[in-house]
């Protein structure tokens, strides 16, 4: 057992906090789970041997989560052509899986752990209208299969400038926003027809089974609402196109980046209340307006959307914003009007919720993974240092007093 005591525990569970709290962890090889959390001297160990970490009055939080990045797919310090995040040979590639390209030896994983980021949603970029599946993974390890929490956590789709720019420059479709929508709609229609043919064969063997189609098989979980469609979109018109198509096919989805979301907040509220829109993932928030569709970028966007009670997370889009600055991004959003607790939720519990993994991570609660970070100050104080990062109950980083 491992006991962390003398901590200001921010559980991120229903705003429960303990000024002088503890967390007890079963850090045995096959567990790594939180056993108990509480305050003061209320813990009785019954004489059981226990390793102790004294938090020295520091802040203890659930490990931070980046809900949309590309870590491991574009390795830091490498030439752009060595990247594995965009399969720019076909605008529809749902059969691709991020886990087949993530390099756990990317040095940015170490920097993530040092910054208290214990898990991420990482996956393909936005060159293709349908790009493949994102994976939800832990940030420590040398074997991606052992790091993975969910290999197919969400299906990535993209609207706007990126896909039309890639294929339009080759005089191929899609070359316009109309083309982006048509590619998405066409493949959802075809995948739906394929699924119906399979279902007819299952109920009547006299009906021929359709020829196996890898692309359409990969889209079936999206059509059956078993997998989130993770839609890249910046401009308000692209976000409304995403809403239109997801209404048409009755899909569950998130809007990622959602740069102009604040301009259409009332429509996002309506769509969230419908049960289709799970929430929004905002960012990157500290970048410049590097392309035309970022013209109306505003750091106040996540605060406005969270203020409408839309589940809101904050992302880095690493390597756009280096992943270690996730907490800094949330701190700036808080400074610019986002409720401080909501900003913390945006990189912990709400991030976990919108990645579909809240039963395991995102808050400090008995039974959840012991992914934790201890800091010597408030996480939004840029001077605060991460003292310890724990993943699955094991200490994976400890500050030794020297710069990183």
DRENDRENLO-904156 format. One record per residue (C-alpha): residue number from 0; x, y, z. Coordinates in Angstrom, 2 decimals. Last residue first. Example, Ala and Ser with C-alpha at 12.3 -4.5 7.8 and 13.67 -1.06 7.14 Angstrom:
! residues 2
@seq = 1	px = 13.67	py = -1.06	pz = 7.14 $
@seq = 0	px = 12.30	py = -4.50	pz = 7.80 $
This chain:
! residues 404
@seq = 403	px = 13.87	py = 19.80	pz = -16.02 $
@seq = 402	px = 15.48	py = 22.33	pz = -13.72 $
@seq = 401	px = 17.04	py = 20.96	pz = -10.51 $
@seq = 400	px = 15.39	py = 20.26	pz = -7.16 $
@seq = 399	px = 14.90	py = 16.53	pz = -7.62 $
@seq = 398	px = 11.25	py = 16.58	pz = -8.65 $
@seq = 397	px = 9.79	py = 13.09	pz = -8.64 $
@seq = 396	px = 8.41	py = 11.27	pz = -11.67 $
@seq = 395	px = 6.88	py = 7.87	pz = -12.34 $
@seq = 394	px = 5.69	py = 7.11	pz = -8.81 $
@seq = 393	px = 3.56	py = 3.98	pz = -9.23 $
@seq = 392	px = -0.13	py = 3.80	pz = -8.36 $
@seq = 391	px = -1.32	py = 3.36	pz = -11.93 $
@seq = 390	px = 0.50	py = 6.56	pz = -12.88 $
@seq = 389	px = 1.93	py = 8.78	pz = -10.15 $
@seq = 388	px = 3.52	py = 12.18	pz = -10.71 $
@seq = 387	px = 5.46	py = 13.76	pz = -7.87 $
@seq = 386	px = 6.70	py = 17.24	pz = -6.96 $
@seq = 385	px = 5.16	py = 19.15	pz = -9.88 $
@seq = 384	px = 6.30	py = 22.71	pz = -9.42 $
@seq = 383	px = 4.20	py = 25.81	pz = -8.89 $
@seq = 382	px = 5.62	py = 28.99	pz = -10.43 $
@seq = 381	px = 2.93	py = 29.09	pz = -13.12 $
@seq = 380	px = 0.29	py = 29.24	pz = -10.37 $
@seq = 379	px = -2.69	py = 27.53	pz = -12.02 $
@seq = 378	px = -1.86	py = 24.17	pz = -10.44 $
@seq = 377	px = -1.96	py = 25.76	pz = -6.97 $
@seq = 376	px = 1.34	py = 25.25	pz = -5.24 $
@seq = 375	px = 3.83	py = 22.53	pz = -4.28 $
@seq = 374	px = 2.25	py = 20.09	pz = -6.71 $
@seq = 373	px = 1.31	py = 16.42	pz = -6.28 $
@seq = 372	px = -0.11	py = 14.65	pz = -9.33 $
@seq = 371	px = -2.22	py = 11.51	pz = -9.40 $
@seq = 370	px = -3.14	py = 8.56	pz = -11.59 $
@seq = 369	px = -4.26	py = 5.96	pz = -9.06 $
@seq = 368	px = -6.84	py = 4.40	pz = -11.36 $
@seq = 367	px = -10.35	py = 4.60	pz = -9.95 $
@seq = 366	px = -11.80	py = 2.27	pz = -7.33 $
@seq = 365	px = -12.00	py = 4.83	pz = -4.54 $
@seq = 364	px = -12.28	py = 8.32	pz = -6.00 $
@seq = 363	px = -9.84	py = 10.99	pz = -7.12 $
@seq = 362	px = -11.01	py = 12.37	pz = -10.45 $
@seq = 361	px = -10.22	py = 12.20	pz = -14.17 $
@seq = 360	px = -9.60	py = 8.48	pz = -14.58 $
@seq = 359	px = -11.28	py = 5.09	pz = -14.70 $
@seq = 358	px = -15.07	py = 5.50	pz = -14.96 $
@seq = 357	px = -14.46	py = 8.83	pz = -16.69 $
@seq = 356	px = -13.05	py = 7.10	pz = -19.76 $
@seq = 355	px = -15.34	py = 8.27	pz = -22.58 $
@seq = 354	px = -12.93	py = 10.93	pz = -23.87 $
@seq = 353	px = -15.48	py = 13.66	pz = -23.15 $
@seq = 352	px = -15.87	py = 12.44	pz = -19.57 $
@seq = 351	px = -12.12	py = 12.24	pz = -19.01 $
@seq = 350	px = -11.64	py = 15.82	pz = -20.21 $
@seq = 349	px = -14.52	py = 16.88	pz = -17.99 $
@seq = 348	px = -12.85	py = 15.25	pz = -14.97 $
@seq = 347	px = -9.29	py = 16.50	pz = -15.47 $
@seq = 346	px = -8.13	py = 19.21	pz = -17.89 $
@seq = 345	px = -11.48	py = 20.99	pz = -18.31 $
@seq = 344	px = -12.37	py = 20.22	pz = -14.70 $
@seq = 343	px = -9.56	py = 22.54	pz = -13.66 $
@seq = 342	px = -10.98	py = 25.28	pz = -15.88 $
@seq = 341	px = -14.46	py = 24.64	pz = -14.47 $
@seq = 340	px = -13.02	py = 25.09	pz = -10.97 $
@seq = 339	px = -11.48	py = 28.41	pz = -11.93 $
@seq = 338	px = -14.62	py = 29.73	pz = -13.66 $
@seq = 337	px = -13.53	py = 30.89	pz = -17.10 $
@seq = 336	px = -13.14	py = 34.66	pz = -17.36 $
@seq = 335	px = -9.81	py = 35.46	pz = -18.96 $
@seq = 334	px = -7.70	py = 34.46	pz = -15.95 $
@seq = 333	px = -9.37	py = 31.06	pz = -16.01 $
@seq = 332	px = -8.55	py = 30.61	pz = -19.70 $
@seq = 331	px = -4.97	py = 31.63	pz = -18.87 $
@seq = 330	px = -4.83	py = 28.95	pz = -16.16 $
@seq = 329	px = -6.23	py = 26.33	pz = -18.54 $
@seq = 328	px = -3.46	py = 27.07	pz = -21.05 $
@seq = 327	px = -0.84	py = 26.99	pz = -18.29 $
@seq = 326	px = -2.18	py = 23.61	pz = -17.18 $
@seq = 325	px = -1.71	py = 22.18	pz = -20.70 $
@seq = 324	px = 1.76	py = 23.72	pz = -21.06 $
@seq = 323	px = 3.61	py = 20.39	pz = -20.87 $
@seq = 322	px = 1.87	py = 19.31	pz = -24.10 $
@seq = 321	px = 3.77	py = 21.73	pz = -26.28 $
@seq = 320	px = 1.13	py = 23.85	pz = -28.09 $
@seq = 319	px = 0.83	py = 22.93	pz = -31.78 $
@seq = 318	px = 2.68	py = 19.69	pz = -30.98 $
@seq = 317	px = 0.33	py = 19.02	pz = -29.25 $
@seq = 316	px = -3.31	py = 19.95	pz = -29.94 $
@seq = 315	px = -3.13	py = 21.54	pz = -26.49 $
@seq = 314	px = -6.65	py = 20.74	pz = -25.31 $
@seq = 313	px = -9.22	py = 22.22	pz = -22.94 $
@seq = 312	px = -12.46	py = 20.50	pz = -21.99 $
@seq = 311	px = -16.02	py = 21.81	pz = -21.86 $
@seq = 310	px = -19.24	py = 20.09	pz = -20.84 $
@seq = 309	px = -21.89	py = 22.62	pz = -21.95 $
@seq = 308	px = -23.32	py = 24.33	pz = -18.88 $
@seq = 307	px = -23.65	py = 27.69	pz = -20.69 $
@seq = 306	px = -20.81	py = 29.05	pz = -18.55 $
@seq = 305	px = -18.66	py = 26.21	pz = -19.89 $
@seq = 304	px = -19.22	py = 27.65	pz = -23.37 $
@seq = 303	px = -18.34	py = 31.22	pz = -22.40 $
@seq = 302	px = -15.32	py = 30.13	pz = -20.37 $
@seq = 301	px = -14.02	py = 27.94	pz = -23.18 $
@seq = 300	px = -14.31	py = 30.80	pz = -25.73 $
@seq = 299	px = -12.67	py = 33.56	pz = -23.66 $
@seq = 298	px = -9.24	py = 32.88	pz = -25.20 $
@seq = 297	px = -10.73	py = 34.03	pz = -28.48 $
@seq = 296	px = -10.10	py = 32.89	pz = -32.07 $
@seq = 295	px = -12.14	py = 34.89	pz = -34.59 $
@seq = 294	px = -9.58	py = 34.78	pz = -37.42 $
@seq = 293	px = -8.73	py = 31.13	pz = -36.73 $
@seq = 292	px = -10.31	py = 29.97	pz = -40.01 $
@seq = 291	px = -7.79	py = 32.08	pz = -41.93 $
@seq = 290	px = -4.68	py = 30.22	pz = -40.74 $
@seq = 289	px = -1.97	py = 30.77	pz = -38.14 $
@seq = 288	px = -4.01	py = 32.97	pz = -35.83 $
@seq = 287	px = -1.39	py = 32.60	pz = -33.11 $
@seq = 286	px = -1.39	py = 29.80	pz = -30.57 $
@seq = 285	px = -2.17	py = 29.95	pz = -26.87 $
@seq = 284	px = -5.70	py = 28.56	pz = -26.95 $
@seq = 283	px = -5.27	py = 25.30	pz = -28.84 $
@seq = 282	px = -8.08	py = 24.91	pz = -28.17 $
@seq = 281	px = -11.50	py = 23.84	pz = -26.98 $
@seq = 280	px = -12.97	py = 20.37	pz = -26.63 $
@seq = 279	px = -16.76	py = 20.59	pz = -26.70 $
@seq = 278	px = -19.48	py = 18.39	pz = -25.24 $
@seq = 277	px = -21.36	py = 15.12	pz = -25.70 $
@seq = 276	px = -23.43	py = 16.47	pz = -28.61 $
@seq = 275	px = -26.13	py = 13.91	pz = -29.37 $
@seq = 274	px = -28.23	py = 14.11	pz = -26.22 $
@seq = 273	px = -30.63	py = 16.71	pz = -27.57 $
@seq = 272	px = -29.69	py = 19.04	pz = -24.70 $
@seq = 271	px = -26.18	py = 19.23	pz = -26.15 $
@seq = 270	px = -27.66	py = 20.26	pz = -29.52 $
@seq = 269	px = -29.72	py = 23.05	pz = -27.98 $
@seq = 268	px = -26.74	py = 24.28	pz = -25.97 $
@seq = 267	px = -24.57	py = 24.21	pz = -29.10 $
@seq = 266	px = -27.18	py = 26.25	pz = -30.96 $
@seq = 265	px = -27.24	py = 28.89	pz = -28.19 $
@seq = 264	px = -23.42	py = 29.04	pz = -28.18 $
@seq = 263	px = -23.20	py = 29.97	pz = -31.86 $
@seq = 262	px = -20.55	py = 32.72	pz = -31.70 $
@seq = 261	px = -18.94	py = 31.15	pz = -28.61 $
@seq = 260	px = -18.26	py = 28.02	pz = -30.65 $
@seq = 259	px = -15.99	py = 29.96	pz = -33.01 $
@seq = 258	px = -12.89	py = 27.95	pz = -32.10 $
@seq = 257	px = -14.67	py = 24.61	pz = -31.60 $
@seq = 256	px = -11.25	py = 22.97	pz = -31.34 $
@seq = 255	px = -12.95	py = 19.56	pz = -31.21 $
@seq = 254	px = -16.73	py = 19.24	pz = -31.41 $
@seq = 253	px = -17.73	py = 16.01	pz = -29.72 $
@seq = 252	px = -20.04	py = 13.33	pz = -31.08 $
@seq = 251	px = -22.96	py = 10.97	pz = -30.66 $
@seq = 250	px = -24.63	py = 10.20	pz = -33.97 $
@seq = 249	px = -28.25	py = 10.43	pz = -35.10 $
@seq = 248	px = -27.41	py = 10.15	pz = -38.83 $
@seq = 247	px = -29.14	py = 13.36	pz = -39.95 $
@seq = 246	px = -28.58	py = 15.07	pz = -36.62 $
@seq = 245	px = -24.86	py = 14.27	pz = -36.83 $
@seq = 244	px = -24.80	py = 15.73	pz = -40.35 $
@seq = 243	px = -26.44	py = 19.00	pz = -39.36 $
@seq = 242	px = -24.38	py = 19.38	pz = -36.18 $
@seq = 241	px = -21.15	py = 18.92	pz = -38.14 $
@seq = 240	px = -22.35	py = 21.44	pz = -40.70 $
@seq = 239	px = -23.10	py = 23.84	pz = -37.84 $
@seq = 238	px = -19.54	py = 23.44	pz = -36.56 $
@seq = 237	px = -18.20	py = 24.07	pz = -40.05 $
@seq = 236	px = -20.30	py = 27.26	pz = -40.31 $
@seq = 235	px = -19.03	py = 28.42	pz = -36.91 $
@seq = 234	px = -15.41	py = 28.11	pz = -38.01 $
@seq = 233	px = -12.99	py = 25.84	pz = -36.17 $
@seq = 232	px = -13.90	py = 22.19	pz = -36.71 $
@seq = 231	px = -12.36	py = 18.81	pz = -35.98 $
@seq = 230	px = -15.09	py = 16.26	pz = -35.27 $
@seq = 229	px = -14.58	py = 13.39	pz = -32.82 $
@seq = 228	px = -17.30	py = 10.88	pz = -33.62 $
@seq = 227	px = -17.83	py = 9.04	pz = -30.35 $
@seq = 226	px = -18.12	py = 5.25	pz = -30.52 $
@seq = 225	px = -20.95	py = 2.94	pz = -29.51 $
@seq = 224	px = -23.56	py = 5.12	pz = -31.17 $
@seq = 223	px = -24.46	py = 2.28	pz = -33.59 $
@seq = 222	px = -23.41	py = 4.43	pz = -36.55 $
@seq = 221	px = -20.06	py = 5.18	pz = -34.90 $
@seq = 220	px = -19.51	py = 1.53	pz = -33.99 $
@seq = 219	px = -20.25	py = 0.62	pz = -37.67 $
@seq = 218	px = -17.62	py = 3.00	pz = -39.07 $
@seq = 217	px = -14.71	py = 0.54	pz = -38.90 $
@seq = 216	px = -16.73	py = -2.14	pz = -40.66 $
@seq = 215	px = -17.38	py = 0.42	pz = -43.40 $
@seq = 214	px = -13.70	py = 0.99	pz = -44.03 $
@seq = 213	px = -12.71	py = -2.68	pz = -43.83 $
@seq = 212	px = -15.34	py = -3.81	pz = -46.33 $
@seq = 211	px = -16.15	py = -7.53	pz = -46.28 $
@seq = 210	px = -18.31	py = -8.56	pz = -49.20 $
@seq = 209	px = -21.95	py = -8.45	pz = -48.18 $
@seq = 208	px = -23.54	py = -11.67	pz = -46.89 $
@seq = 207	px = -26.03	py = -13.05	pz = -49.38 $
@seq = 206	px = -29.66	py = -13.28	pz = -48.29 $
@seq = 205	px = -30.66	py = -16.92	pz = -47.89 $
@seq = 204	px = -29.12	py = -16.79	pz = -44.42 $
@seq = 203	px = -31.99	py = -14.64	pz = -43.21 $
@seq = 202	px = -31.66	py = -12.79	pz = -39.90 $
@seq = 201	px = -27.87	py = -12.49	pz = -40.00 $
@seq = 200	px = -27.93	py = -11.76	pz = -43.74 $
@seq = 199	px = -30.37	py = -8.91	pz = -43.21 $
@seq = 198	px = -28.14	py = -7.47	pz = -40.46 $
@seq = 197	px = -25.09	py = -7.58	pz = -42.72 $
@seq = 196	px = -26.97	py = -5.84	pz = -45.52 $
@seq = 195	px = -28.17	py = -3.18	pz = -43.06 $
@seq = 194	px = -24.57	py = -2.58	pz = -41.90 $
@seq = 193	px = -23.38	py = -2.14	pz = -45.49 $
@seq = 192	px = -26.19	py = 0.34	pz = -46.17 $
@seq = 191	px = -25.19	py = 2.30	pz = -43.07 $
@seq = 190	px = -21.50	py = 2.25	pz = -44.10 $
@seq = 189	px = -22.49	py = 3.57	pz = -47.50 $
@seq = 188	px = -24.56	py = 6.39	pz = -45.99 $
@seq = 187	px = -21.80	py = 7.27	pz = -43.50 $
@seq = 186	px = -19.32	py = 7.25	pz = -46.37 $
@seq = 185	px = -21.40	py = 9.57	pz = -48.50 $
@seq = 184	px = -22.09	py = 12.00	pz = -45.62 $
@seq = 183	px = -18.45	py = 12.47	pz = -44.70 $
@seq = 182	px = -17.29	py = 12.81	pz = -48.31 $
@seq = 181	px = -20.20	py = 15.15	pz = -49.10 $
@seq = 180	px = -19.47	py = 17.36	pz = -46.09 $
@seq = 179	px = -15.85	py = 17.82	pz = -47.12 $
@seq = 178	px = -16.87	py = 18.45	pz = -50.74 $
@seq = 177	px = -19.28	py = 21.20	pz = -49.74 $
@seq = 176	px = -16.42	py = 22.74	pz = -47.72 $
@seq = 175	px = -14.47	py = 22.79	pz = -50.95 $
@seq = 174	px = -11.76	py = 20.80	pz = -52.73 $
@seq = 173	px = -12.77	py = 17.36	pz = -51.55 $
@seq = 172	px = -12.15	py = 15.87	pz = -54.01 $
@seq = 171	px = -9.03	py = 15.92	pz = -56.18 $
@seq = 170	px = -7.39	py = 18.78	pz = -58.04 $
@seq = 169	px = -4.19	py = 18.07	pz = -56.12 $
@seq = 168	px = -4.41	py = 21.32	pz = -54.13 $
@seq = 167	px = -8.05	py = 20.41	pz = -53.49 $
@seq = 166	px = -6.95	py = 17.27	pz = -51.69 $
@seq = 165	px = -4.80	py = 18.79	pz = -48.95 $
@seq = 164	px = -6.57	py = 22.16	pz = -48.77 $
@seq = 163	px = -10.04	py = 20.62	pz = -48.66 $
@seq = 162	px = -8.91	py = 18.34	pz = -45.84 $
@seq = 161	px = -7.36	py = 21.14	pz = -43.76 $
@seq = 160	px = -9.62	py = 24.11	pz = -44.42 $
@seq = 159	px = -12.86	py = 23.09	pz = -42.80 $
@seq = 158	px = -14.22	py = 19.75	pz = -41.63 $
@seq = 157	px = -12.45	py = 16.88	pz = -39.94 $
@seq = 156	px = -13.44	py = 13.45	pz = -38.62 $
@seq = 155	px = -11.70	py = 11.33	pz = -35.97 $
@seq = 154	px = -13.36	py = 8.19	pz = -34.64 $
@seq = 153	px = -13.18	py = 7.87	pz = -30.85 $
@seq = 152	px = -11.75	py = 5.66	pz = -28.10 $
@seq = 151	px = -10.48	py = 2.90	pz = -30.36 $
@seq = 150	px = -7.42	py = 1.63	pz = -28.50 $
@seq = 149	px = -8.90	py = 2.40	pz = -25.08 $
@seq = 148	px = -6.72	py = 2.35	pz = -21.95 $
@seq = 147	px = -3.46	py = 1.87	pz = -23.83 $
@seq = 146	px = -0.08	py = 2.01	pz = -22.09 $
@seq = 145	px = 0.43	py = -1.77	pz = -22.19 $
@seq = 144	px = -0.27	py = -1.91	pz = -25.92 $
@seq = 143	px = 1.93	py = 1.16	pz = -26.47 $
@seq = 142	px = 4.98	py = -0.58	pz = -25.03 $
@seq = 141	px = 7.68	py = 1.67	pz = -23.56 $
@seq = 140	px = 5.70	py = 3.16	pz = -20.71 $
@seq = 139	px = 4.34	py = 6.34	pz = -19.17 $
@seq = 138	px = 1.82	py = 8.72	pz = -20.76 $
@seq = 137	px = -1.29	py = 6.59	pz = -20.31 $
@seq = 136	px = -3.38	py = 6.10	pz = -23.42 $
@seq = 135	px = -6.69	py = 7.00	pz = -25.01 $
@seq = 134	px = -6.46	py = 6.13	pz = -28.69 $
@seq = 133	px = -7.88	py = 8.12	pz = -31.59 $
@seq = 132	px = -9.43	py = 6.22	pz = -34.46 $
@seq = 131	px = -9.23	py = 6.88	pz = -38.17 $
@seq = 130	px = -9.03	py = 9.93	pz = -40.46 $
@seq = 129	px = -12.47	py = 10.68	pz = -41.82 $
@seq = 128	px = -12.36	py = 14.00	pz = -43.68 $
@seq = 127	px = -8.63	py = 13.51	pz = -44.09 $
@seq = 126	px = -5.84	py = 16.01	pz = -43.43 $
@seq = 125	px = -7.05	py = 16.57	pz = -39.85 $
@seq = 124	px = -4.45	py = 14.77	pz = -37.80 $
@seq = 123	px = -4.43	py = 11.23	pz = -36.51 $
@seq = 122	px = -4.56	py = 10.29	pz = -32.85 $
@seq = 121	px = -3.93	py = 11.06	pz = -29.22 $
@seq = 120	px = -6.25	py = 11.19	pz = -26.23 $
@seq = 119	px = -3.94	py = 11.68	pz = -23.27 $
@seq = 118	px = -3.09	py = 10.32	pz = -19.86 $
@seq = 117	px = -0.88	py = 11.15	pz = -16.87 $
@seq = 116	px = -0.14	py = 14.81	pz = -17.40 $
@seq = 115	px = 1.64	py = 15.98	pz = -14.23 $
@seq = 114	px = 4.10	py = 18.25	pz = -16.04 $
@seq = 113	px = 7.00	py = 15.80	pz = -15.61 $
@seq = 112	px = 4.76	py = 13.09	pz = -17.08 $
@seq = 111	px = 4.09	py = 15.22	pz = -20.16 $
@seq = 110	px = 7.79	py = 16.02	pz = -20.55 $
@seq = 109	px = 8.59	py = 12.30	pz = -20.52 $
@seq = 108	px = 5.93	py = 11.69	pz = -23.17 $
@seq = 107	px = 7.45	py = 14.56	pz = -25.16 $
@seq = 106	px = 10.63	py = 12.53	pz = -25.57 $
@seq = 105	px = 8.88	py = 10.32	pz = -28.19 $
@seq = 104	px = 9.85	py = 6.84	pz = -27.02 $
@seq = 103	px = 6.20	py = 5.75	pz = -26.86 $
@seq = 102	px = 6.02	py = 5.96	pz = -30.67 $
@seq = 101	px = 2.37	py = 6.04	pz = -31.71 $
@seq = 100	px = 1.82	py = 4.67	pz = -35.23 $
@seq = 99	px = -0.23	py = 1.47	pz = -34.92 $
@seq = 98	px = -1.95	py = 2.81	pz = -31.80 $
@seq = 97	px = -3.45	py = 5.61	pz = -33.89 $
@seq = 96	px = -5.72	py = 3.24	pz = -35.79 $
@seq = 95	px = -6.58	py = 3.52	pz = -39.49 $
@seq = 94	px = -9.75	py = 1.84	pz = -40.79 $
@seq = 93	px = -11.65	py = 5.13	pz = -40.86 $
@seq = 92	px = -9.57	py = 6.27	pz = -43.87 $
@seq = 91	px = -11.70	py = 8.60	pz = -46.01 $
@seq = 90	px = -9.86	py = 11.48	pz = -47.71 $
@seq = 89	px = -7.46	py = 9.00	pz = -49.37 $
@seq = 88	px = -3.68	py = 9.21	pz = -49.77 $
@seq = 87	px = -2.82	py = 11.78	pz = -47.12 $
@seq = 86	px = -2.35	py = 9.35	pz = -44.25 $
@seq = 85	px = -1.74	py = 12.07	pz = -41.66 $
@seq = 84	px = -0.27	py = 11.41	pz = -38.22 $
@seq = 83	px = 2.89	py = 9.44	pz = -39.00 $
@seq = 82	px = 5.46	py = 12.23	pz = -39.02 $
@seq = 81	px = 8.93	py = 11.54	pz = -40.46 $
@seq = 80	px = 8.24	py = 14.00	pz = -43.27 $
@seq = 79	px = 8.07	py = 16.84	pz = -40.77 $
@seq = 78	px = 11.73	py = 16.35	pz = -39.69 $
@seq = 77	px = 12.18	py = 15.23	pz = -36.10 $
@seq = 76	px = 12.79	py = 17.34	pz = -32.99 $
@seq = 75	px = 9.52	py = 16.34	pz = -31.36 $
@seq = 74	px = 7.97	py = 13.22	pz = -32.78 $
@seq = 73	px = 4.82	py = 13.67	pz = -34.79 $
@seq = 72	px = 2.66	py = 10.63	pz = -34.00 $
@seq = 71	px = 3.86	py = 10.15	pz = -30.42 $
@seq = 70	px = 1.81	py = 13.08	pz = -29.14 $
@seq = 69	px = -0.97	py = 14.09	pz = -31.50 $
@seq = 68	px = -3.31	py = 15.88	pz = -29.12 $
@seq = 67	px = -6.92	py = 15.98	pz = -28.03 $
@seq = 66	px = -8.22	py = 15.24	pz = -24.52 $
@seq = 65	px = -5.05	py = 16.23	pz = -22.63 $
@seq = 64	px = -5.58	py = 14.81	pz = -19.15 $
@seq = 63	px = -4.06	py = 15.91	pz = -15.83 $
@seq = 62	px = -3.49	py = 13.35	pz = -13.11 $
@seq = 61	px = -6.05	py = 13.64	pz = -10.34 $
@seq = 60	px = -5.06	py = 16.32	pz = -7.88 $
@seq = 59	px = -2.96	py = 16.66	pz = -4.73 $
@seq = 58	px = -1.95	py = 20.19	pz = -3.79 $
@seq = 57	px = 0.90	py = 20.70	pz = -1.36 $
@seq = 56	px = 0.73	py = 20.66	pz = 2.44 $
@seq = 55	px = 3.98	py = 18.74	pz = 2.78 $
@seq = 54	px = 2.76	py = 16.02	pz = 0.38 $
@seq = 53	px = 4.30	py = 13.41	pz = 2.69 $
@seq = 52	px = 4.60	py = 10.18	pz = 0.74 $
@seq = 51	px = 4.20	py = 7.06	pz = 2.85 $
@seq = 50	px = 4.92	py = 3.40	pz = 2.09 $
@seq = 49	px = 2.60	py = 1.15	pz = 4.08 $
@seq = 48	px = 2.87	py = -1.92	pz = 6.21 $
@seq = 47	px = -0.55	py = -2.84	pz = 7.64 $
@seq = 46	px = -0.99	py = -1.91	pz = 11.32 $
@seq = 45	px = -4.73	py = -1.62	pz = 11.01 $
@seq = 44	px = -4.30	py = 1.16	pz = 8.45 $
@seq = 43	px = -7.00	py = 3.31	pz = 10.09 $
@seq = 42	px = -7.59	py = 6.53	pz = 8.17 $
@seq = 41	px = -9.61	py = 9.30	pz = 9.84 $
@seq = 40	px = -6.56	py = 11.28	pz = 10.93 $
@seq = 39	px = -7.32	py = 14.34	pz = 8.85 $
@seq = 38	px = -9.20	py = 14.00	pz = 5.60 $
@seq = 37	px = -10.41	py = 11.40	pz = 3.15 $
@seq = 36	px = -9.60	py = 9.25	pz = 0.15 $
@seq = 35	px = -9.61	py = 5.47	pz = 0.01 $
@seq = 34	px = -8.49	py = 2.52	pz = -2.09 $
@seq = 33	px = -7.26	py = 4.23	pz = -5.26 $
@seq = 32	px = -6.15	py = 1.66	pz = -7.81 $
@seq = 31	px = -2.75	py = 0.53	pz = -9.08 $
@seq = 30	px = -3.93	py = -3.07	pz = -9.09 $
@seq = 29	px = -2.02	py = -5.83	pz = -10.81 $
@seq = 28	px = 1.50	py = -4.89	pz = -9.71 $
@seq = 27	px = 0.57	py = -3.76	pz = -6.22 $
@seq = 26	px = 0.10	py = -0.05	pz = -5.74 $
@seq = 25	px = -3.05	py = -0.27	pz = -3.65 $
@seq = 24	px = -3.42	py = 3.42	pz = -2.95 $
@seq = 23	px = -4.53	py = 5.46	pz = 0.06 $
@seq = 22	px = -5.20	py = 9.15	pz = -0.52 $
@seq = 21	px = -4.91	py = 11.64	pz = 2.31 $
@seq = 20	px = -6.24	py = 15.03	pz = 3.28 $
@seq = 19	px = -5.46	py = 18.12	pz = 5.25 $
@seq = 18	px = -7.46	py = 20.72	pz = 3.34 $
@seq = 17	px = -9.83	py = 18.13	pz = 1.88 $
@seq = 16	px = -11.84	py = 18.95	pz = -1.24 $
@seq = 15	px = -15.13	py = 17.70	pz = -2.69 $
@seq = 14	px = -16.24	py = 19.83	pz = -5.65 $
@seq = 13	px = -18.58	py = 17.08	pz = -6.90 $
@seq = 12	px = -15.59	py = 14.84	pz = -7.66 $
@seq = 11	px = -12.58	py = 16.87	pz = -8.82 $
@seq = 10	px = -10.78	py = 15.29	pz = -5.83 $
@seq = 9	px = -8.81	py = 18.39	pz = -4.86 $
@seq = 8	px = -6.76	py = 17.10	pz = -1.94 $
@seq = 7	px = -4.74	py = 19.65	pz = -0.01 $
@seq = 6	px = -2.18	py = 17.15	pz = 1.17 $
@seq = 5	px = -0.75	py = 15.96	pz = 4.49 $
@seq = 4	px = -0.92	py = 12.35	pz = 3.33 $
@seq = 3	px = -0.12	py = 10.11	pz = 0.39 $
@seq = 2	px = -0.29	py = 6.49	pz = 1.46 $
@seq = 1	px = 1.02	py = 3.59	pz = -0.60 $
@seq = 0	px = 0.00	py = 0.00	pz = 0.00 $
